[in-house]
Amino acid sequence: MNELNAKRLKVHIIIVLAVLVGVTVFLAARILSLQTVNFEYYRRKVLDQLTYETALEAERGRIYDSRGEVLATNVTTYRIFISPQDIIQNMREGGNEGDPLLMKLDETISRGLSEICGVDYGKILEMTGRKGSMDATVLSEADKETADRVRAFISENRLGTMVYVRPKSTRYYIYGDLAANVIGFTGTDGYGLYGLEYSYEKYLAGTDGKYIAARDSYGNALPYEYESRIEAEDGYDLHTTLDIKIQSILEEQLEKAYCESGSQAGACGIVMNVKTGAVYAMGTYPDFDNNNAWTLNPVYAEQLASSGLNTGGSDYADLAYSLLLKQWSNKAVSDTYIPGSTFKIITTAIGLETASVYTAERFTCTGRIRVADYTIHCHNHSGHGTLSFAEGLQQSCNPVFITVGLRIGTAAFYRYFNNFGYLDKSGIDLPGEGTTLFWDENDFKEIDLATCAFGQNFKISPIRHLTSIAAVANGGRLVTPYIVSSITDSEGRVIWEHDTAEIRQVISADVCRTIAEILREGVAGSGGSRNAYVAGYRVAAKTGTSEKIGDNENMKIGSCVAFAPADDPEVAMIIMVDEPTKGSLFGSVVAAPYVSATLSRILPYLGIEPVYTAAEAAKLEKTVGDYRGSVLYTAKAAIEKLGFKCESVGVGTVVTAQVPAAGTTLATDTGKIILYVGDAAPEYSLRVPDVTGMSATAAASVLVNAGFNVQITGATNYTSASGAVVYSQEPAAGSLATKGEPVSVNLRYLNVSDDD
């Protein structure tokens, strides 16, 4: 070999060695990187290829009312799913073995599940062909019957590694629409979307566990020794202050208030313990069924249907969604409104606390008052004449309150407004609370004070207002309202418990007692809140009517706040009716009667005993007994002992029928019971007269003379002041009834009004 060739060979050898060294260094560096810098990343990729996980759902916590009744719980549904990879593998093995049945597993499974689950055959068949997929859902929420049929199908066809049935927990609301806006609901992913379900998501949700299994390079499951399991931790339970009995009563009255007033924008109400802030009931109407939260209630469904929009258009979809949002909204918390004359309670508190006025001080109302360059009218345009401050509150006189407000002054009024909590949210444990719309302190002028002194030109939420009213009721202590009283784990151990905390003392207890007595006298006497009267209970109440400034200025809002018993308050409540359209639009008519009806049932339920005046005791009703099967003269004696009149029809000695039925309540001064003996029987031949618009005395006279009994509801203090008339009656005028049948007449004062 010559010298030139030797040199070339040497160069080639060096190049080859250099390349080899370079490759070796690169591979070493790469291996080092894989084992150190990127080790965790590639380890995870390998594990992901060799393992698969199945979530173990945590049981969502339950929600209870204050008496232990379950409001929200979980029911078991079943997820039906397949493992396409296992189906493909079994079909491949069947092809190798020449087994035609195994080769058509995809068709067998698709056909069977389609028939059982009601899912399209082609859709399932497409799922079976997804290579590499270990989980494809056929039916997300199957009932037990369907799940059992699928299990039988799996067993009969030996499909245990290809078709699966897994139980899952689905949220269920026991009472459907009861307290729907308060409780809220969960989404398809199980997370809380509204109400308590949203506010307490982190407590209710729990922590999901997981089941981890291994598989080989073909995607087949490995034996159980390669499996691991991390158990789920169930969510905590919520124990609320809600009482389903009180909630039911409130919602019943809200529906009546909404329907009878012709409301176009809904109604809401709250019942609260004034001493602790515990909310017994909170409702919005129209409501919805939590179990079908994405379905519009009948009211909003009708609005959507009558919109005239194309059902396939974007405008239609936008309107549908906006109506859903409106349906879900908790009006008692989220909405803000102008409180009207109900705010005069607060102005009274500030005026008395600052000694800007005293209850017996006399004022003269001419129907208007001049402030700066503005003339502000009283709701009574002809004026109230001369009246005391106490009477000014009872008669809801605007000039009186403007005068007192100006005496208080902007600085002091603003300070107390803030001390009553109006510039802050109430702090209730529900989402979306509305924010007060009020003047900035530096912009708060005399004319602004004049209007807000009688409750106009600013907005507050119902829960904020009632919380501040409760401070007047409980002796001046401002407390935070709340819904959840405690949280417990699945073993019943208390994890958290509410502790009532006083925010501040706003006004003195003496001032509070004075206001309560003024309001009580207004309800029991000739005040504008007479429709809130409840026989046997000393109710303090104030009604209000306001415009919808900035919204629909042609519409009004009627409301009523109340607390009882006035001498030792336990319960406060509010009912607000938005945009009433039928009859009188004042809060004294569209809200106060429903406050009365609610309190008349919940106060006895809460164990608060009635204390009747002599006049009230004289009008008390007694309950009719069951006299069927009794000897006639024995039945007559028992009836007369109760104070009722008695009449028998027919020939015989044993009572075979009676009108009214046992359990009916009647007033002893007019009550009459008809007993039937022998072959005689009640005949529906009498036509009910129309007594609407009549006074209680006139209506009773007409009905008794026509052969009927009378039941008086509503403003049963009709003898304390003139003007109460029959607002409605049942049975309706003109309908056929039998002799002795009770006709219920609802009385209201229609000659009362609030500022507007």
C-alpha positions as a printed Julia matrix, in Angstrom:
756×3 Matrix{Float64}:
    0.0     0.0    0.0
    1.5     3.28  -0.99
    1.79    6.18   1.36
   -1.09    8.12  -0.23
   -3.59    5.28   0.22
   -2.45    4.76   3.79
   -3.19    8.39   4.6
   -6.64    8.16   3.0
   -7.45    5.03   5.0
   -6.34    6.72   8.17
   -8.62    9.7    7.46
  -11.56    7.4    6.75
  -10.96    5.53  10.0
  -10.83    8.8   11.95
  -14.08    9.99  10.35
  -15.83    6.7   11.1
  -14.55    6.76  14.68
  -15.65   10.36  15.06
  -19.1     9.51  13.77
  -19.33    6.52  16.11
  -18.17    8.61  19.05
  -20.66   11.34  18.13
  -23.55    8.89  17.88
  -22.5     7.27  21.15
  -22.35   10.63  22.91
  -25.75   11.63  21.46
  -27.37    8.37  22.54
  -25.81    8.62  25.99
  -27.04   12.17  26.35
  -30.49   11.14  25.13
  -30.65    8.24  27.56
  -29.48   10.51  30.37
  -32.2    13.01  29.43
  -34.88   10.33  29.37
  -33.77    8.97  32.75
  -33.36   12.32  34.49
  -34.65   15.54  32.98
  -37.74   14.11  31.19
  -38.1    10.94  33.22
  -41.46   11.81  34.79
  -42.95   12.84  31.44
  -42.07    9.59  29.66
  -42.9     7.48  32.69
  -46.38    8.95  32.6
  -46.73    8.23  28.87
  -45.78    4.61  29.42
  -48.17    4.26  32.32
  -50.94    5.86  30.3
  -50.42    3.23  27.64
  -50.33    0.38  30.15
  -53.11    1.51  32.51
  -56.61    2.86  32.38
  -58.7     4.58  35.05
  -62.38    4.46  35.96
  -63.72    7.25  38.18
  -65.44    6.28  41.44
  -68.0     9.03  42.01
  -68.31   10.61  45.44
  -71.82   10.78  46.85
  -72.97   14.42  46.86
  -74.05   15.69  50.26
  -77.75   15.92  51.08
  -79.66   19.09  51.94
  -82.14   19.03  54.85
  -84.71   21.43  56.2
  -84.68   22.56  59.85
  -86.79   19.58  60.97
  -84.66   16.95  59.26
  -86.76   16.55  56.11
  -84.63   15.75  53.06
  -84.82   18.47  50.4
  -82.08   17.31  48.02
  -80.63   13.81  47.8
  -79.18   11.39  45.26
  -80.74    8.53  43.35
  -78.9     5.76  41.56
  -78.96    5.67  37.78
  -76.76    3.55  35.55
  -74.29    4.28  32.8
  -74.24    1.71  30.0
  -70.97    1.71  28.08
  -68.84   -0.54  25.89
  -65.11   -1.18  25.4
  -64.54   -0.95  21.62
  -60.93   -2.17  21.95
  -62.08   -5.37  23.69
  -64.8    -5.9   21.09
  -62.27   -5.52  18.24
  -59.78   -7.87  20.0
  -62.44  -10.56  20.52
  -63.56  -10.24  16.9
  -59.92  -10.61  15.73
  -59.48  -13.76  17.82
  -62.78  -15.09  16.46
  -61.48  -14.58  12.94
  -58.3   -16.5   13.78
  -60.41  -19.34  15.17
  -62.94  -19.2   12.35
  -65.82  -18.55  14.77
  -68.57  -16.64  12.84
  -70.37  -15.64  16.08
  -67.29  -13.93  17.48
  -66.61  -12.29  14.15
  -70.02  -10.53  14.33
  -69.83   -9.39  17.97
  -70.15   -5.73  16.93
  -73.5    -6.41  15.27
  -74.75   -8.59  18.13
  -73.86   -5.98  20.75
  -75.22   -3.06  18.73
  -78.5    -4.84  18.0
  -79.04   -5.95  21.62
  -78.21   -2.62  23.23
  -80.27   -0.73  20.67
  -83.36   -2.77  21.54
  -82.82   -2.51  25.31
  -81.64    1.11  25.58
  -83.58    2.65  22.71
  -80.38    4.02  21.14
  -79.89    4.05  17.36
  -78.29    0.8   16.09
  -76.0     2.6   13.66
  -74.72    4.91  16.39
  -73.73    1.98  18.61
  -72.2     0.1   15.68
  -70.0     3.13  14.96
  -68.85    3.12  18.59
  -67.78   -0.53  18.44
  -65.25    0.27  15.72
  -63.29    2.92  17.63
  -59.81    1.45  17.77
  -57.89    2.01  20.98
  -60.96    3.22  22.87
  -61.73    1.49  26.15
  -64.89    3.43  27.0
  -67.8     4.6   24.82
  -71.08    5.6   26.51
  -74.26    4.13  25.07
  -76.69    5.51  27.67
  -75.63    7.95  30.4
  -78.63    7.64  32.73
  -80.5     4.36  32.6
  -83.05    3.24  35.17
  -82.73    0.02  37.17
  -85.02   -1.97  34.88
  -82.92   -1.11  31.82
  -79.7    -1.81  33.73
  -81.0    -5.25  34.77
  -81.91   -6.11  31.17
  -78.43   -5.1   29.99
  -76.85   -7.23  32.72
  -78.92  -10.21  31.56
  -77.86   -9.53  27.97
  -74.19   -9.47  29.06
  -74.56  -12.75  30.94
  -76.42  -14.56  28.16
  -73.83  -13.59  25.54
  -70.69  -13.68  27.72
  -69.89  -10.02  27.09
  -68.38   -9.27  30.51
  -65.22   -7.68  29.11
  -66.98   -5.73  26.37
  -70.26   -4.3   27.75
  -70.49   -2.66  31.17
  -73.12   -1.36  33.59
  -71.89    1.15  36.18
  -74.12    2.72  38.84
  -73.89    6.51  39.23
  -75.42    9.06  41.55
  -77.93   11.58  40.13
  -79.23   14.61  42.05
  -82.89   14.44  43.02
  -85.06   17.09  44.68
  -87.75   15.52  46.84
  -90.29   18.34  46.61
  -89.58   19.41  43.03
  -90.38   23.13  42.9
  -90.43   23.8   46.67
  -87.76   26.41  47.51
  -86.34   25.83  44.02
  -84.67   29.24  43.75
  -83.08   28.81  47.18
  -81.83   25.24  46.84
  -80.69   25.63  43.24
  -79.65   22.69  41.08
  -76.66   20.9   39.6
  -75.47   20.63  36.01
  -74.92   17.47  34.01
  -71.39   17.32  35.42
  -72.77   17.24  38.96
  -71.52   20.68  39.96
  -73.86   23.17  41.64
  -75.09   25.92  39.34
  -77.48   28.0   41.46
  -78.59   28.55  45.05
  -77.2    26.51  47.92
  -75.93   23.93  45.46
  -73.6    26.62  44.09
  -72.74   28.46  47.32
  -71.76   25.28  49.16
  -70.31   23.34  46.21
  -66.96   22.69  47.92
  -68.74   21.07  50.88
  -71.4    19.16  48.96
  -69.24   17.8   46.14
  -66.89   15.44  47.98
  -63.81   13.99  46.27
  -64.05   11.37  43.55
  -61.96    8.22  43.86
  -60.6     6.07  41.04
  -60.1     2.49  40.01
  -56.8     1.85  38.16
  -56.31   -1.32  36.12
  -53.44   -2.54  33.89
  -53.58   -3.79  30.31
  -51.16   -5.5   27.99
  -49.73   -4.3   24.67
  -52.93   -5.41  22.89
  -55.14   -3.38  25.24
  -56.41   -6.45  27.13
  -56.98   -6.23  30.88
  -54.31   -7.83  33.08
  -55.17   -9.9   36.21
  -56.52   -8.23  39.34
  -53.13   -8.19  41.14
  -52.2    -5.29  38.86
  -55.26   -3.25  39.97
  -55.46   -0.47  42.6
  -58.36    1.48  44.07
  -58.61    4.94  45.67
  -61.92    5.27  47.51
  -64.16    8.3   47.01
  -64.86   10.71  49.88
  -68.55   11.61  50.08
  -69.66   15.25  50.32
  -70.91   16.91  53.49
  -74.61   17.39  54.31
  -76.23   20.82  54.68
  -78.76   21.44  57.46
  -80.79   24.53  56.64
  -83.06   26.89  58.53
  -85.83   26.33  55.97
  -89.05   24.74  57.2
  -91.01   22.94  54.48
  -94.33   23.7   56.2
  -93.65   27.45  56.34
  -92.11   27.33  52.86
  -95.24   25.67  51.47
  -97.52   28.25  53.11
  -95.46   31.16  51.78
  -95.29   29.77  48.24
  -99.04   29.14  48.22
  -99.67   32.79  49.08
  -97.1    34.06  46.58
  -98.87   32.18  43.81
 -102.2    33.68  44.88
 -100.73   37.18  45.09
  -99.19   36.81  41.63
 -102.31   35.44  39.96
 -104.92   37.63  41.67
 -102.95   40.85  41.07
 -102.22   40.05  37.43
  -98.5    40.52  38.08
  -96.37   40.76  34.95
  -92.96   40.48  36.6
  -93.3    38.0   39.46
  -93.66   37.99  43.23
  -91.33   37.06  46.06
  -91.39   36.69  49.81
  -89.26   35.91  52.85
  -90.03   34.74  56.39
  -87.23   35.28  58.92
  -86.48   34.88  62.61
  -85.86   38.46  63.73
  -83.56   37.51  66.61
  -81.15   35.17  64.8
  -81.54   35.97  61.09
  -82.52   32.36  60.33
  -84.61   32.26  57.15
  -87.63   29.97  57.6
  -88.88   30.42  54.04
  -87.96   32.26  50.86
  -89.83   32.01  47.6
  -90.17   33.4   44.1
  -93.13   32.97  41.78
  -93.27   31.83  39.0
  -91.01   29.04  40.18
  -89.64   25.9   38.49
  -89.0    22.21  39.11
  -85.4    21.61  40.17
  -85.54   18.12  38.68
  -86.25   19.68  35.27
  -84.47   22.99  35.68
  -83.81   23.42  31.95
  -87.54   23.22  31.15
  -89.39   26.53  31.19
  -92.26   26.76  33.66
  -95.75   27.22  32.13
  -95.72   31.0   32.53
  -92.44   31.52  30.69
  -93.15   28.74  28.2
  -96.3    30.62  27.2
  -94.31   33.86  26.85
  -91.88   32.07  24.56
  -94.64   30.41  22.53
  -96.5    33.69  22.05
  -93.36   35.65  21.1
  -93.99   35.07  17.4
  -90.33   34.18  16.86
  -89.19   31.43  14.52
  -88.49   28.36  16.67
  -85.32   27.62  14.75
  -83.95   31.17  14.86
  -81.26   32.69  17.04
  -83.69   35.27  18.47
  -85.93   32.47  19.68
  -82.98   30.68  21.29
  -81.82   33.93  22.93
  -85.28   34.6   24.35
  -85.57   31.01  25.63
  -82.26   31.31  27.43
  -83.09   34.71  28.91
  -86.35   33.28  30.24
  -84.44   30.39  31.81
  -82.13   32.86  33.55
  -85.17   34.8   34.77
  -86.78   31.56  35.97
  -83.68   30.54  37.94
  -83.1    33.96  39.51
  -83.95   34.28  43.21
  -85.98   37.49  43.11
  -85.91   37.88  46.9
  -82.11   38.13  46.84
  -80.99   39.17  43.36
  -83.53   41.84  42.39
  -83.44   45.41  43.66
  -86.55   47.56  43.89
  -87.78   50.88  45.24
  -89.25   50.05  48.69
  -91.82   52.84  48.84
  -93.58   53.52  52.13
  -92.28   50.38  53.84
  -89.04   52.38  54.24
  -90.88   54.9   56.44
  -90.24   52.47  59.3
  -86.53   53.23  58.94
  -87.07   57.0   58.66
  -89.2    56.79  61.8
  -86.42   54.92  63.61
  -83.83   57.55  62.62
  -86.14   60.44  63.5
  -86.98   59.1   66.96
  -83.39   58.01  67.68
  -82.01   61.47  66.81
  -84.86   63.22  68.66
  -85.81   64.96  65.43
  -89.47   64.21  66.14
  -91.7    62.78  68.85
  -94.73   60.57  68.33
  -97.39   63.0   69.54
  -96.04   65.96  67.57
  -98.67   67.47  65.29
  -98.27   68.1   61.57
 -100.52   69.52  58.87
 -100.7    67.84  55.48
 -102.19   69.9   52.65
 -101.5    67.22  50.04
  -98.17   68.69  48.91
  -94.92   70.13  50.16
  -92.3    72.36  48.55
  -88.63   71.3   48.72
  -86.02   73.46  46.98
  -87.57   74.06  43.55
  -89.77   70.97  43.58
  -93.33   70.29  44.69
  -93.8    66.78  46.08
  -97.32   65.4   46.49
  -98.8    63.15  49.12
 -100.58   60.03  47.9
 -103.66   61.71  49.4
 -103.75   64.68  47.05
 -106.41   66.46  49.09
 -104.24   66.15  52.19
 -104.55   64.4   55.55
 -105.17   67.62  57.47
 -103.77   67.82  60.99
 -102.37   64.57  62.41
  -99.75   63.33  64.86
  -96.46   61.85  63.73
  -97.69   58.4   64.81
 -100.79   58.89  62.67
  -98.54   60.11  59.86
  -96.79   56.72  59.86
 -100.08   54.83  60.05
 -101.62   56.9   57.25
  -98.35   56.91  55.25
  -98.27   60.7   54.87
  -95.44   61.8   52.58
  -95.18   65.48  53.68
  -94.8    64.41  57.31
  -91.85   62.19  56.45
  -90.27   64.74  54.15
  -90.42   67.26  57.0
  -88.86   64.82  59.47
  -86.21   63.76  56.95
  -85.12   67.35  56.41
  -84.88   67.84  60.16
  -82.6    64.81  60.46
  -80.28   66.26  57.81
  -78.28   64.62  55.07
  -75.23   63.74  57.18
  -77.1    62.01  60.01
  -79.55   60.33  57.67
  -76.72   58.95  55.51
  -74.89   57.69  58.6
  -77.91   55.8   59.91
  -78.74   54.49  56.45
  -75.28   52.98  56.44
  -75.6    51.72  60.03
  -78.79   49.89  59.1
  -76.66   48.02  56.55
  -78.21   49.39  53.38
  -74.9    50.33  51.78
  -73.67   46.75  52.17
  -75.11   43.43  51.1
  -76.97   41.5   53.78
  -74.34   38.74  53.68
  -76.84   35.92  53.25
  -75.2    32.67  52.15
  -76.79   32.66  48.69
  -75.24   33.8   45.4
  -76.09   36.86  43.34
  -77.3    39.27  46.0
  -78.32   42.61  44.5
  -76.38   45.76  45.39
  -78.12   48.83  46.82
  -78.39   51.74  44.37
  -78.06   54.93  46.42
  -76.39   58.31  46.19
  -72.71   58.79  47.0
  -72.35   60.62  50.28
  -70.89   63.74  48.64
  -73.74   63.83  46.12
  -76.54   63.32  48.66
  -78.52   66.57  48.51
  -81.55   67.91  50.35
  -83.94   67.01  47.53
  -82.56   63.47  47.52
  -83.14   63.22  51.26
  -86.69   64.47  50.8
  -87.58   61.66  48.37
  -85.74   58.81  50.1
  -87.28   59.78  53.47
  -90.55   58.29  52.18
  -88.87   55.42  50.31
  -88.51   56.62  46.73
  -85.72   57.02  44.13
  -83.3    54.37  45.42
  -83.18   50.59  45.15
  -82.54   47.81  47.65
  -82.97   44.04  47.59
  -85.86   42.43  49.5
  -83.47   40.43  51.73
  -81.48   43.59  52.52
  -84.64   45.5   53.43
  -86.16   42.76  55.57
  -82.88   42.28  57.45
  -82.89   45.97  58.36
  -86.58   45.87  59.32
  -85.77   42.87  61.54
  -83.32   45.11  63.42
  -86.25   47.37  64.33
  -88.25   44.32  65.4
  -85.57   42.73  67.6
  -84.64   45.76  69.66
  -82.17   47.46  67.34
  -79.65   44.67  66.66
  -78.51   44.18  63.07
  -77.78   40.5   62.38
  -76.77   38.58  59.27
  -79.48   36.45  57.62
  -78.55   32.88  56.82
  -79.89   29.64  55.34
  -77.41   26.94  56.42
  -77.29   26.3   60.16
  -74.74   23.47  60.19
  -72.69   21.11  58.02
  -72.14   17.44  58.92
  -70.17   14.56  57.44
  -71.62   11.2   56.39
  -71.27    9.96  59.98
  -73.27   12.87  61.35
  -70.31   14.66  62.9
  -70.65   18.46  62.89
  -68.03   20.03  60.61
  -69.29   23.61  60.89
  -72.08   25.37  62.76
  -73.55   28.84  62.32
  -73.02   31.23  65.2
  -75.39   34.2   65.28
  -73.29   37.34  65.48
  -74.6    40.84  66.07
  -73.14   43.25  63.52
  -74.0    46.35  65.52
  -76.64   47.98  67.7
  -78.3    50.47  65.35
  -80.99   52.1   67.48
  -82.26   51.78  71.03
  -84.7    49.15  72.21
  -87.07   51.87  73.46
  -87.36   53.37  69.97
  -88.03   49.9   68.57
  -90.85   49.27  71.04
  -92.42   52.62  70.18
  -92.38   51.9   66.45
  -93.82   48.42  66.95
  -96.74   49.84  68.93
  -97.46   52.54  66.33
  -97.48   49.95  63.54
  -99.62   47.54  65.57
 -102.22   50.23  66.21
 -102.25   51.03  62.49
 -102.98   47.42  61.6
 -105.62   46.87  64.28
 -107.2    50.32  63.82
 -107.69   52.61  60.87
 -104.16   52.64  59.43
 -103.21   51.9   55.84
 -101.97   48.4   56.75
 -105.3    47.08  58.02
 -105.28   44.23  55.48
 -102.31   42.67  57.34
 -104.45   42.09  60.45
 -104.5    38.59  62.02
 -107.07   37.85  64.72
 -105.43   36.96  68.04
 -102.0    38.25  67.06
 -100.53   41.72  67.45
  -99.09   42.33  63.99
  -96.88   45.32  63.18
  -96.93   46.05  59.46
  -96.31   48.7   56.83
  -97.32   48.64  53.19
  -95.73   50.42  50.27
  -96.21   51.2   46.6
  -93.48   52.47  44.31
  -92.8    53.31  40.7
  -90.31   51.44  38.55
  -88.01   54.35  37.77
  -85.45   53.35  35.18
  -87.36   50.17  34.32
  -90.96   50.36  33.18
  -92.09   53.73  34.49
  -95.73   52.95  33.78
  -95.75   50.05  36.23
  -95.69   49.79  40.02
  -94.44   47.52  42.77
  -96.64   46.73  45.78
  -95.16   45.34  48.98
  -95.76   44.77  52.66
  -93.35   44.16  55.56
  -94.54   42.87  58.91
  -93.37   41.39  62.19
  -95.18   39.67  65.03
  -96.06   39.49  67.86
  -95.52   43.25  68.07
  -94.8    43.24  71.82
  -92.16   40.47  71.56
  -91.36   39.91  67.87
  -90.24   36.49  66.68
  -90.96   36.54  62.95
  -90.58   39.16  60.23
  -91.72   38.77  56.66
  -92.01   40.57  53.36
  -94.08   40.02  50.23
  -93.33   42.02  47.09
  -95.49   41.93  43.95
  -93.87   43.29  40.8
  -96.04   45.03  38.18
  -99.57   44.23  39.37
 -102.22   45.03  36.76
 -105.59   44.02  38.24
 -107.76   46.2   40.46
 -106.06   48.33  43.08
 -102.28   48.35  42.56
 -101.35   49.44  46.1
  -99.25   47.23  48.36
 -102.05   47.43  50.91
 -104.19   45.37  48.51
 -101.8    43.3   46.39
  -99.43   42.27  49.23
 -100.83   42.88  52.74
 -103.7    40.32  52.57
 -101.22   37.58  51.67
  -98.94   38.58  54.53
 -101.96   38.21  56.8
 -102.87   34.81  55.37
  -99.28   33.6   55.79
  -98.89   34.83  59.38
 -102.29   33.44  60.4
 -100.99   29.93  59.66
  -97.32   30.07  60.55
  -97.63   31.82  63.93
  -99.7    28.98  65.49
  -97.41   26.46  63.77
  -94.4    28.04  65.49
  -96.12   27.63  68.84
  -96.99   31.31  69.29
 -100.33   31.28  71.1
 -103.07   33.72  70.06
 -104.4    36.22  72.58
 -107.87   37.34  71.59
 -109.58   40.59  72.47
 -113.18   40.41  73.65
 -114.35   41.51  70.21
 -112.22   38.86  68.51
 -113.36   36.14  70.91
 -116.98   36.93  70.12
 -116.36   36.22  66.42
 -114.37   33.03  66.89
 -115.46   30.09  64.78
 -116.12   26.6   66.11
 -115.7    23.26  64.37
 -118.69   21.24  63.18
 -118.76   17.65  64.48
 -119.72   14.44  62.66
 -123.33   13.65  63.47
 -124.01   10.97  60.89
 -125.3     7.79  62.53
 -126.34    9.66  65.67
 -129.87    9.77  67.04
 -131.48   12.99  65.84
 -132.3    14.52  69.24
 -128.81   13.69  70.55
 -127.2    15.38  67.54
 -129.41   18.46  67.95
 -128.45   18.79  71.59
 -124.73   18.6   70.76
 -125.1    21.22  68.0
 -127.03   23.66  70.18
 -124.44   23.24  72.92
 -121.8    24.52  70.46
 -123.98   27.57  69.84
 -125.09   26.68  66.3
 -128.65   26.64  65.04
 -129.99   23.33  63.76
 -132.6    22.2   61.25
 -133.68   18.67  60.33
 -135.01   17.51  56.96
 -136.96   14.28  56.4
 -138.72   11.75  58.59
 -136.72    9.44  60.82
 -134.71    9.2   64.02
 -131.13    8.61  62.78
 -128.99   11.22  61.0
 -127.94    9.98  57.53
 -126.28   13.14  56.16
 -125.34   16.65  57.21
 -124.41   20.03  55.75
 -121.84   21.45  56.35
 -119.5    18.46  56.56
 -117.7    17.51  59.75
 -114.58   19.61  60.31
 -116.05   22.79  58.82
 -115.6    25.91  60.93
 -118.5    28.34  61.39
 -119.18   31.47  63.44
 -121.61   30.71  66.25
 -123.62   33.89  65.7
 -124.73   32.85  62.19
 -123.85   29.15  61.92
 -126.59   26.68  61.07
 -126.33   22.91  60.51
 -128.81   20.93  58.4
 -129.37   17.3   59.44
 -130.96   14.77  57.08
 -132.88   11.73  58.28
 -134.79    8.92  56.61
 -134.74    9.1   52.8
 -133.99   12.83  52.68
 -130.7    13.93  51.08
 -128.99   17.24  50.21
 -130.13   18.78  46.93
 -127.93   21.16  44.95
 -130.75   23.45  43.91
 -129.85   26.84  45.46
 -127.99   29.43  43.4
 -125.21   31.31  45.21
 -125.81   35.08  45.23
 -123.13   37.59  44.29
 -121.93   39.46  47.39
 -118.67   40.92  46.05
 -118.26   44.59  46.94
 -120.63   44.31  49.92
 -119.69   44.96  53.54
 -119.31   41.97  55.84
 -122.67   42.65  57.49
 -124.53   43.04  54.22
 -122.92   39.95  52.68
 -123.71   37.81  55.71
 -127.33   38.96  55.68
 -127.76   38.13  51.97
 -126.15   34.71  52.27
 -127.95   33.65  55.44
 -131.31   34.72  54.03
 -130.53   32.66  50.9
 -130.01   29.58  53.1
 -126.2    29.49  53.26
 -123.62   29.61  56.0
 -120.95   32.31  55.97
 -117.19   32.05  56.48
 -115.33   35.37  56.68
 -111.61   35.48  55.84
 -109.14   38.26  55.15
 -109.78   41.56  56.95
 -111.63   40.02  59.87
 -111.14   43.29  61.79
 -113.84   44.78  59.6
 -115.72   46.27  62.56
 -112.71   48.37  63.69
 -112.9    50.7   60.72
 -115.22   51.31  57.8
 -114.54   50.26  54.26
 -113.82   46.52  54.31
 -115.73   44.83  51.49
 -115.99   41.37  49.96
 -113.09   41.04  47.52
 -113.85   37.47  46.41
 -116.15   34.59  47.25
 -116.18   30.79  46.99
 -118.32   29.14  45.58
 -118.58   31.65  42.77
 -121.74   33.66  42.28
 -124.32   31.81  40.18
 -123.1    28.31  40.97
 -125.48   25.71  42.4
 -125.11   24.64  46.03
 -127.1    22.91  48.73
 -128.85   24.47  51.68
 -126.48   25.12  54.58
 -123.34   24.99  52.43
 -120.73   27.5   53.63
 -119.83   30.38  51.33
 -116.39   31.81  52.05
 -116.05   35.55  51.56
 -112.68   37.28  51.58
 -112.74   40.83  52.95
 -110.29   43.58  52.06
 -109.97   47.28  52.65
 -109.87   48.8   49.19
 -110.0    52.43  50.36
 -106.4    52.38  51.61
 -103.35   53.48  49.66
  -99.62   54.1   49.96
  -97.37   56.72  48.45
  -96.63   56.39  44.76
